[in-house]
Amino acid sequence: MHNVVISGTGLYQPPHTISNAELVQAFNAYVDLDNAKNAAAIEAGQRVPLQHSSVEFIEKASGIKQRYVMEKDGVLDPTRMRPRFAERADDQLSLMAEIAVDAARQALAAAGREAHEVDAVICAASNMQRAYPAMAVEIQQALGAGGYGFDMNVACSSATFALEQAYNAVRSGASRCVLVINPEITSAHLEWKDRDCHFIFGDVCTALVVERADEAKSVDQWEILGSRMATQFSNNIRNNFGFLNRSEDSDPEARDKTFRQEGRKVFKEVVPVAAAHIESQLLSLQFEPSAVSRYWLHQANLGMNQLIIKKLVGADAGSEVAPLILDEFANTASAGSVIAFHRHRADLKSGDVGVICSFGAGYSVGSLVLRKR
Ligand SMILES: CC(C)(COP(=O)(O)OP(=O)(O)OC[C@H]1O[C@@H](n2cnc3c(N)ncnc32)[C@H](O)[C@@H]1OP(=O)(O)O)[C@@H](O)C(=O)NCCC(=O)NCCS
């Protein structure tokens, strides 16, 4: 068995931001239009009027202040309420591959690696833009990487579950250098017309290089001491979009074909599961939770992260212990904990221990314990 390190990370940040104020203004304009269109039915008591959203609620309930998106005008158009993307020809680089290549090049540069030295590419995200060929194979070709590529999806835990695949591949000797890439274009599966969730997501792409410790040459290396994954079925976060829809003659615009959740249930059920998962993994590696210098947690809700940290180390989450990036990025599905790791590790010193942990749909929880070399 080989020792394995994460030797470089990359972050693609989309060109547009949407503040809560802009988002709420567009949402409320949509609500007014919809209520005006349905005034007679509302008046007759046959339809419940839609309600306005509020900046105060969003910030208080989630901690989110803004989000990055690939395309902004379509999202903020009250007569559209979803991004506007141009369809690309088969011989053009696809949108997910484009942002993946950008993040991957940054990660490779940080690791001091050339693309041809990569022998596996895993594209792990909550949505793939097509059924096949696999996004990872297109990314592999665009980068000039060797070996093989495959896609995988465990929703919000896609990145951590992919890191475990990369860790095992390198540890066993099957691969020497694996690229894990998480292109999350969440704006295309979010229901921007739903007041309960329209503020939740943002777009981004993260990438990590995972390779043998004895071959790594970057200045900033994080040894993977262990990884652990767990799943437990739940319908509380669900999206029924899929290839059977057409044959089921179901409405492609129906509410169940985009992201839905029972947010309050998710909050209550996932916090104890995630905290217990991290604690038992740390104890199995002979670490007390208080010995961990940094927790790079999934970024869905500020309150969730504060509770998890409180359960683990008995204190409110200061940015020192569990840095927050969701105020700037919102929930970026599987990429959130990786963004936190990318942005908030430079101050740690050799020997410091940290935990990357994701949790979300499935339910799924994935965690990796890392030590700076
Ligand atoms: C989604 C989430 C932010 C909602 O916060 P919450 O405190 O649970 O809010 P609720 O949905 O219970 O709504 C509370 C009240 O605010 C109202 N409300 C909901 N959305 C609103 C909005 N955009 N603006 C104003 N009010 C709103 C509700 O109607 C409700 O009103 P009521 O008390 O009169 O019934 C929170 O539950 C969450 O983040 N959960 C975890 C989600 C998660 O981790 N998901 C993983 C996804 S990958």
The ligand as an SDF file (V2000), in Angstrom:
LIG
                    3D

 48 50  0  0  0  0  0  0  0  0999 V2000
  -33.8810   25.5000    3.6070 C   0  0  0  0  0  0  0  0  0  0  0  0
  -33.7100   26.1780    4.9410 C   0  0  0  0  0  0  0  0  0  0  0  0
  -32.7330   27.3350    4.8270 C   0  0  0  0  0  0  0  0  0  0  0  0
  -35.0790   26.7440    5.3770 C   0  0  0  0  0  0  0  0  0  0  0  0
  -34.9700   27.2990    6.6740 O   0  0  0  0  0  0  0  0  0  0  0  0
  -36.0740   26.9410    7.7870 P   0  0  0  0  0  0  0  0  0  0  0  0
  -35.7620   27.7370    8.9770 O   0  0  0  0  0  0  0  0  0  0  0  0
  -36.1060   25.4570    7.9320 O   0  0  0  0  0  0  0  0  0  0  0  0
  -37.3810   27.5020    7.1260 O   0  0  0  0  0  0  0  0  0  0  0  0
  -38.8020   26.8160    6.8480 P   0  0  0  0  0  0  0  0  0  0  0  0
  -38.7940   26.2060    5.4980 O   0  0  0  0  0  0  0  0  0  0  0  0
  -39.1980   25.9560    8.0050 O   0  0  0  0  0  0  0  0  0  0  0  0
  -39.7100   28.0960    6.8090 O   0  0  0  0  0  0  0  0  0  0  0  0
  -39.9000   28.9560    7.9540 C   0  0  0  0  0  0  0  0  0  0  0  0
  -40.9100   30.0200    7.6060 C   0  0  0  0  0  0  0  0  0  0  0  0
  -40.3490   30.9300    6.6310 O   0  0  0  0  0  0  0  0  0  0  0  0
  -41.1730   30.9940    5.4700 C   0  0  0  0  0  0  0  0  0  0  0  0
  -40.3030   31.1050    4.2800 N   0  0  0  0  0  0  0  0  0  0  0  0
  -39.7960   30.0980    3.5190 C   0  0  0  0  0  0  0  0  0  0  0  0
  -39.0650   30.6130    2.5180 N   0  0  0  0  0  0  0  0  0  0  0  0
  -39.0980   31.9560    2.6580 C   0  0  0  0  0  0  0  0  0  0  0  0
  -38.5380   33.0130    1.9170 C   0  0  0  0  0  0  0  0  0  0  0  0
  -37.7740   32.7870    0.8380 N   0  0  0  0  0  0  0  0  0  0  0  0
  -38.7590   34.2770    2.3290 N   0  0  0  0  0  0  0  0  0  0  0  0
  -39.5150   34.5180    3.4140 C   0  0  0  0  0  0  0  0  0  0  0  0
  -40.0930   33.5460    4.1570 N   0  0  0  0  0  0  0  0  0  0  0  0
  -39.8720   32.2810    3.7770 C   0  0  0  0  0  0  0  0  0  0  0  0
  -41.9600   29.6950    5.4760 C   0  0  0  0  0  0  0  0  0  0  0  0
  -43.1410   29.8350    4.7520 O   0  0  0  0  0  0  0  0  0  0  0  0
  -42.1810   29.4640    6.9450 C   0  0  0  0  0  0  0  0  0  0  0  0
  -43.2570   30.2690    7.3650 O   0  0  0  0  0  0  0  0  0  0  0  0
  -44.2710   29.7600    8.5190 P   0  0  0  0  0  0  0  0  0  0  0  0
  -43.4170   29.6200    9.7450 O   0  0  0  0  0  0  0  0  0  0  0  0
  -45.2550   30.8630    8.5940 O   0  0  0  0  0  0  0  0  0  0  0  0
  -44.8050   28.4490    8.0340 O   0  0  0  0  0  0  0  0  0  0  0  0
  -33.1760   25.1850    6.0120 C   0  0  0  0  0  0  0  0  0  0  0  0
  -34.2030   24.2990    6.3920 O   0  0  0  0  0  0  0  0  0  0  0  0
  -31.9860   24.3790    5.5450 C   0  0  0  0  0  0  0  0  0  0  0  0
  -30.9850   24.9020    5.1010 O   0  0  0  0  0  0  0  0  0  0  0  0
  -32.0460   23.0530    5.7280 N   0  0  0  0  0  0  0  0  0  0  0  0
  -30.9450   22.1540    5.3910 C   0  0  0  0  0  0  0  0  0  0  0  0
  -30.9800   21.9260    3.9470 C   0  0  0  0  0  0  0  0  0  0  0  0
  -29.8480   21.0850    3.4480 C   0  0  0  0  0  0  0  0  0  0  0  0
  -28.8580   20.8510    4.0860 O   0  0  0  0  0  0  0  0  0  0  0  0
  -30.0310   20.6500    2.2700 N   0  0  0  0  0  0  0  0  0  0  0  0
  -29.0570   19.9180    1.5870 C   0  0  0  0  0  0  0  0  0  0  0  0
  -29.3170   20.2850    0.1930 C   0  0  0  0  0  0  0  0  0  0  0  0
  -28.0850   19.7670   -0.8550 S   0  0  0  0  0  0  0  0  0  0  0  0
  1  2  1  0
  2  3  1  0
  2  4  1  0
  2 36  1  0
  4  5  1  0
  5  6  1  0
  6  7  2  0
  6  8  1  0
  6  9  1  0
  9 10  1  0
 10 11  2  0
 10 12  1  0
 10 13  1  0
 13 14  1  0
 14 15  1  0
 15 16  1  0
 15 30  1  0
 16 17  1  0
 17 18  1  0
 17 28  1  0
 18 19  1  0
 18 27  1  0
 19 20  2  0
 20 21  1  0
 21 22  1  0
 21 27  2  0
 22 23  1  0
 22 24  2  0
 24 25  1  0
 25 26  2  0
 26 27  1  0
 28 29  1  0
 28 30  1  0
 30 31  1  0
 31 32  1  0
 32 33  2  0
 32 34  1  0
 32 35  1  0
 36 37  1  0
 36 38  1  0
 38 39  2  0
 38 40  1  0
 40 41  1  0
 41 42  1  0
 42 43  1  0
 43 44  2  0
 43 45  1  0
 45 46  1  0
 46 47  1  0
 47 48  1  0
M  END
$$$$
